[in-house]
Amino acid sequence: MIYLNNAATSFPKPKEVKDAVVASFDYPLVHSSRTGFEREEEDIAYLCRVRLADLFNVEDPLRIVFTSGSTEALNLAIKGLSLDGSNVVITAIEHNSVIRPVKTLEKEGKISVTIVECNKNGYVYPEQIEKSIRDNTRAVIVNHCSNVTGAVLDLEKIAKIVHSRGAYLIVDASQSAGAIQIDCKNWDIDLLAFTGHKSLFGLQGIGGLYIKEGIELKPLKVGGTGILSEILLQPEGVPIHYEAGTPNRPGIISLYAGVQFILNTGLEKILEHKKKLYQILFDELEGNEDIEIYSPRENTSYSNFCFNVKKMVPEEVGYMLESSFDIYVRTGLHCAPLMLPYLGVAPWGTVRASHSYFTTEEEIYKFTDAIKKIALVTKKI
């Protein structure tokens, strides 16, 4: 099997992740503050926050709150801010994890939503965002890296624009976390949502939200915390204010091991390998008249190769890859429906091949050979 759907869920995971999760079954999966087994600074949850802070350049690890993934993190950010009566700006490359929460608030009459266009490769120009900001815009939400084409936005420039207009910047880093550099401190990011099961190499069901110092959110849920049980309201302070309920300890353990693997290996080394594979994909397929490529050569994560075989719907290509070549990709709209008209791929969407650090050059060449053979079918149509 050749697995090229890492933008959905990374596979395989590093051996270190598997070993850490398996080893966790040899001791109680409990929080130190609820048992007294360990000191807080030695607890796996705190250590995981520290490693994430190292990766994202966050000064205070406790400003990183664990969630079930980007969807919950984005809901916490969007619904936690006081946005009633304001305008919210999003982009055409957003995932439904952003689109649906803001459109629901708009339907309820609480906010208005402005959508910024993208170009044919899924890139959003900061100048277009600036033009879309209104006097009553309170939040701008951007996808750092398109989960469709892999286009990467200039967060540092966007943050300066957003803050000059007095708004918050919420970043969806689902695709960029663990794949490319993120600098929360120097880029001045207000809220950054991430998920663990993609390029951070963790299990499904774990993710988080970075909340900049000084920003207070209304929690999505309240309840047990294991400490301060005498308080009848949700305890204040981060991260406890936002982490009611039983934590996903296996997920946190896997996330810690995944981030540690990235830090030990080196983000630049991981990116260089994927960049090499990305170059092969372009070199092998860009000149084929039967193939339409939507991913950009530059301003990209070098992780997503988005394309279509002309005269074939994406599902047909995906089926042929799986049934005839044992190659697994993703086809369709990729939960980003606003991009369709800009890419010119309505109503069927695209084929997305997403490799990882563990994908080999041999596998990429087998994939490109398979696509060339499938493209020959169009000659007979």
N, C-alpha and C positions, 0 to 999 in steps of 0.2 A: 504494500500500500504506500502511495505517495500522498502525504497529507499537506494540502495547501489552503487551509482554512484557519490559519492562526489569528486572523483579525477577529474571528468569532471566539475561539478558545484555543490557546496554545497547546500544541502537542508535538513531540513528547515534552514532558517536564524534565528539568535537570534531575539527575540522580539524587542530588542533595535534598530536593524537595520531597521526593518519594521516601527517602530514608528518614527525614525529619517527621513526616506524618506517621509513618509506620512506628517509629520509636515512641511517638506520643502515647501510644496505647499501653505503654509499659508503666505509666504513672497517671495519677488522677488529672483529668482535664478540668481544672478549676482555677479560678483567679486567686492570686496570692492574698489579696485583701479580704477574701471571703473565707480563708482557711488559716492563714498564718504560716503557710508552708515556706514562703519566700519573701524577701524584701521587694518592694515595688520596683526598685531600680534593676532587679534581677529577673523580674517577671517578663515572660515572652511577649506580652502585649506591649509593654513599655519598650523593650528592645526592638520590637518591630517598628514602633513609631520613630525610634532613633534612626534606624536604617532608612526608613522612608524620608525622614528629614534630611539625611545625608544626600539621598538621591535627588530630592526636589529643592535643595538649598532652603530649608525652613529652619529658622533660628530656634523655635521652641517646639520640641516633638509633641508636647501635649496639645498643640493646636491641631493635631491630626486626629480626626474622629473616625472610628471604624463604623462601616455600614455593610449592608449585604452586597453592595456593588455600586456602580455609577448611577443606576436608576434611583436608588434610595438616596444617594448623596445629592443628586441634582434636585430631587423633590425636597430634601431638607433645605438646600440653598434657596430654591425658588419660593417655597412656601414659608420658609423661616424668616425671610426678609419682610419688611412692611412695604408691600408693593401696591396696596389698594389705592385706586385712583390714579395710578401712574402709567407710564408707557414703558414697555419692555422691548428691547431690540434683540432679535436673533438673526441668524444667517440661514441661507438656503441650504447649507451643508449640514445642518443639525440633525441629530439622531432623534428618533421618537421619544427618547428619554427626556429631551428638552421640549420638543414640539408639543407633546400631549399635555404636560403640566401647564405650559403657558396658554395653550389654546383652551384648556378647561377653565382656567382663571378668566380668560377673555369671554368665554361663553357665559360664565357666571356674572359678568358685568363688572368684574373687579379691576381689570387692567385692559389696556389696548396693546396690540402686538404689531411690531413693524418687522418685516423680513428683508434683509439685505441680500441682494443678488450675488451670485458667484459667476466665474467665467466657465468656459467649456471644460476645464480641467478640475473644477471644484475649488479654485482659489478665490478667496475673498479679500479685496483690497481694503486696507485700513481707511483710505479716503472715502470709500463708499459707506463704511460704518459711520464715519464722522458726519456725513451728509444726512444720515438717517436718524441721528440723535435729536430729540426734541427737547424743549424746555422742561417738560415733565417726565423725561426719561429717567428712570431710577436704576435700571439694571440693563447691562448689555451681556448677552450670553453667546459665547463663541466656542465652536469645536476646534480645539487646537490642531487636530489632524483629522482630515476626512476619513471616515471608515469605508468610504467607497473608493475614491481615487488615491488617497494617501497624501493629498495636498496639505502642506503645513502653513499655518497662518503666523504672521509676525506679532506675537503676543506683546512684546515689549512696546512696540509702536502703538498697538491698539490700546494697551493699558494707559499710556500717556494721554491718548485722545479721550478715552472714557472718563478718566479722573479729572481732566481739565473741564469736563462738563458736569462734574459733581455726581456721577453715577458709579455704581458698583460694577466690577467685572467678574463674571462667573465663567469659569473655564471648564469645559468637558475634556478631560485628558484621558479618556478611555483608551484611545489608540496610541497616544504619545507616551504615556507613562511606561518606562522601561524600554522604549524604542528609541527616543531621541532626548536631547537635553531639555530639562525643565528647571527654571530658576525662579522660584516664587519670590525670593527676597529682592533680587535685582530687577526683575520684571514688574514687581509691585502687584502681584496677583491678590485679589481679595478672597475669592473662593475657588478652590480647585477640586473637582470631583475625579475620582479614578476608580478603576476596577482591578481586581487582582488576578483574574483568570486569563488575561491576554498576555501582553509582553512582560508582565511582572512574574509570570510563571507560577502563580498560586492556583489554589483550587477555585471552583465556582462557588459563589455565595459569600465572597469577601471583597471589600473595597473600602473606600473612605472619602472623607472630605477634609481638605485643609481650610481652616478658617483664620484669616488674618487677625492679628491682635487688634482689639477695639471693635470688632464686629460681633454683634450678638444676634442670634437666631432663635426663633421659637422652635422648640424641639418637635419632631414629628410624633414622638411617642414618649410617654412617661411611665414610670413604674419602678420595679425593683432594681437596686444597684449593688446590693450586698453590704453596703456600708451606710452610715447615717440613717439607719432605719427608723429612728425616732422622728425624723422630719416628715411631715405629711404632704409636702410639695416636693417636686423634683429638685434635688440638690443643685446648687449653682456651680459654675466653673467648668472648664474643659478638662478632660473630655466627658466627664461623668454626666453633665447636663444633657448630653445627646446620645448616651449609650445605655438606655434603660433595657432591662431584660438580660437573658443569658447570652454571653458573647459567643461568637463562632470561633472557639479555640482552635479546632483543627484548621480552619481557614486562616487564622492569624499565624499559626505555626508554618503553614505552607507559604504564606506571603513573606514572612520573615526569611525563610530559606531561599525563596525566589529572589528577593531583593539582595540578599547577601551574595547569591550567585552572580548577580549583575555587577555588584560592586567589586567582587573578587576578579571577575573576568574582565571588567572594564567596559563601560557603555560604548566607548569609541571603537573598541575591537568588535563588539557585537554589531554595531552600525556598519562598519567597514565590510564585514562579511555579507550582510544583507544588501549592501550597495553593490557588491560584486555580482551577486545573483540577479539583482534588479537590472544591471547593465546587460547581462546575458539575455534576459527576457526581451529587452528592447532591441538588442543586436539581432536576435533571431526572428523577431516577429514584426518589427516596425515597418519593414519594407513590403510586407505581404499585402497585396491589394484586396484580399478577402477578409482582412482583419482591421477593425477599428479600435484604436487605443485611446482611452480617456485619461489615463494617469499622466501626470507631468514628469518630465525628465528632471526638473529642478524644483526647489521648494517642496520637497517630498520627504516622507519618512523612509523611503526605499523598502517599504514593507508590503504595499498593496499594488498589484498589477491589475488594473480594471480595463476590460475590453469586451468586444463582441465579435463573433464571427458573422459576417454579413449574410443576409438571407436566412439566418437561423435565430430562433428565440433562445435566450440564455439557458432556459431549462433543458432544451435539446442538447446543447453543448455539454452541460453538466452531466446529463444522463449518459452521453456517449463517453465522456471521460471516465466516469465511474464504472460503467458496465463493460467497456472494452479495454480500458487501460489501468483500472484500479487506482485512479487519481481522483482526489476529493477536493472540490473547490466550493465556492458559494455562488449562487445565482439569484437574480431577482432584484428587489428594491433595496435590500440591505438596511431596512428600517430608516431610510433617509429619502422620503418621497418628494420633498421639495426640490431635490436636485434634478429630477427627471427632465424638465423642459430645458434646463441649461446644458445638460449633456446630450439632449436630443435622443433620449432612449425610452420615452413613454410608448406604451404602457408596461413594457416587459422588464426594463431594467438592464442589468449588465451581468457579465461573468467576472468574478473577483478571485484571483489567485493570490494568496498571502502566505509568504514563506517566513521562516524563522531562523534563528541562529543555528538550529540543528538541521536545517535543510541543506542538502549537498548539491554541488554543481551537477553531478550526474542526474539527480532527480529533476533539476530544472531543465536540463537538456531533454530528458524523457518527456517532460511536460510540453516543451515547445515542439518536439517532434509529433506528439499526439495532436496538438492544435493544428499543425500544418496538415496532417492527414485528415482531420475533421474538416478543415477549410476546403479541401479538395472535393468534398461532397457537394459544396455549393456550386461547383462547376456543372454539376448534373441537374441542378434545379432550374 
